[in-house]
Amino acid sequence: MPELPYVLHEFIADKGQTPLRIDKFIVDRIEKISRAKVQAAISNEKVFVNGEVVKANYKVRPEDKIQIRVEEEPKVFEVVPEDIPIDIFYEDDELIIVNKAPGMPVHPGHGNYTGTMSNALAFHFAKYMELETHWPYLAHRIDKDTSGLLVVAKNAQSLAGLAKQFKDHTIKRRYWALVWGVFEEPSGTIEGNITRSHRDRRVYTVTDDPEVGKHAITHYDVLENLSYTSLVECRLETGRTHQIRVHMKHLGHPIFSDEKYGGDRIRKGVVFSKYKQFVDNCFKIMPRQALHAKSIGFIHPATGKEVHFESELPNDFQTVLDKWRGVNENYTFSE
């Protein structure tokens, strides 16, 4: 995967420079850059002193030449209304619940400038209401290849009410996931800080260091054990990027067909060719992670009443799930 565009910053330490950690030196000289971003650049060997890569404990000396390559900040993309069919699950004067199809990005970004949920919602708003007084504010997001329910506020007041509930962890979100392997316990809780992987910055991992990453808690219940896979329901107490996908991999049960976290290859099962053909066929039917935002509940920001919404599984997920149920009930693989 090609590197993202970067900006090269260069500095030369003064002759009277006292020893100072490299990250502190850089943070003091680049406007609006976080220490975490500088430390990430150091870890990724994007920081050089006198032409050589340095480690995080390096201390700047007089007349050192320091260079750092910083990834460009994401540009603010214009959200252009586009006539894209979307499944409006519920709508009132304050909010919309959308049942997002898999494969649709939520926001425009690098590689996804159009065709996003935001573009589709902007068209919906422009068609039915004044954009000057109403605009689609996404209260949260789900991954491009995750399907399911997404909450959209119609105004800043409703967004603020929903945002507070997300911050207070009172939003009730349940996801269904088809994962590899069979669980020994019917339920459990996964707790562990999530941080970017040092090996691949596109993915995340669980760290034991309490000072690194963001605290994350996922509760799960096994709904069905299906011989080589399991259907689980996950309840989010926090909402970190890729949280369920990362936690399930950490538990040893990566989500079925999840390319980023190792679920796109056989993890459990027999060696027979018929089994491999069966799994490969399931991958073809569902070439994305088997994760669906099944339900969401919260206090309505205008009425103060508790509301709850629940969706059905999309066709690809349901088809693959039924295939695994068939294996569990009446089929064995042999040469």
Secondary structure, 3 states (H helix, E strand, C coil): CCCCCEEEEEEECCCCCCCEEHHHHHHCCCCCCCHHHHHHHHHCCCEEECCEECCCCCEECCCCEEEEEEECCCCCCCCCCCCCCCEEEEECCCEEEEEECCCCCCCCECCECCCCHHHHHHHHHHHHCCCCCCCCEECCCCCCCCEEEEEEECCHHHHHHHHHHHHCCCCEEEEEEEEECCCCCCEEEEECEEEECCCCCCCEEEECCCCCCECCEEEEEEEEEECCEEEEEEEECCCCCCHHHHHHHHCCCCECCCCCCCCCCCCCCCCCHHHHHHHHHHHHHCCCCCEEEEEEEEECCCCCCEEEEECCCCHHHHHHHHHHHHHHHHCCCCC
